[in-house]
Amino acid sequence: MRRLVHLLSGFAGVFLILYGFMVLLMPPRWSGYETTRHAAMLGMGMVTGGGVLILIRIFLGSGSDGGGDRMS
């Protein structure tokens, strides 16, 4: 179970980063947002959130069983 949560958090972080960059690079009308400012705020929020998820996964994911990605 813990391993599954670890795996899913990594996938969620990568997905948020990729989708955030896609929102940033697309014209705002294609993504359904009113202005470039809305799309930029959403895209940067997604990229930041995905990066935070991955950092949490890497640095806090290692438990007593040594299940993290951090090199020892």
MOURSUL-V408568 format. One record per pair of residues at least 24 apart in sequence whose C-alpha atoms are under 10 Angstrom apart, sorted by the first residue. I is the first residue (numbers start at 1). J is the second residue. Records with the same first field share a line. If there is no record, write none. Layout:
I->J + J
//
This chain:
2->61 + 67
3->61 + 67 + 68
5->57 + 61
6->54 + 57 + 58 + 61 + 62 + 67 + 68
7->57
8->57
9->50 + 53 + 54 + 56 + 57
10->50 + 51 + 53 + 54 + 55 + 56 + 57 + 58
11->50 + 53 + 54
12->49 + 50 + 51 + 53 + 54
13->46 + 47 + 48 + 49 + 50 + 51 + 52 + 53 + 54 + 55 + 56 + 57
14->47 + 49 + 50 + 51 + 53 + 54
15->46 + 47 + 50
16->43 + 44 + 45 + 46 + 47 + 48 + 49 + 50 + 51 + 53
17->43 + 44 + 45 + 46 + 47 + 48 + 49 + 50 + 51 + 53 + 54
18->43 + 46 + 47 + 50
19->43 + 46 + 47 + 50
20->44 + 45 + 46 + 47 + 48 + 49 + 50
21->46 + 47
22->47
23->47
//
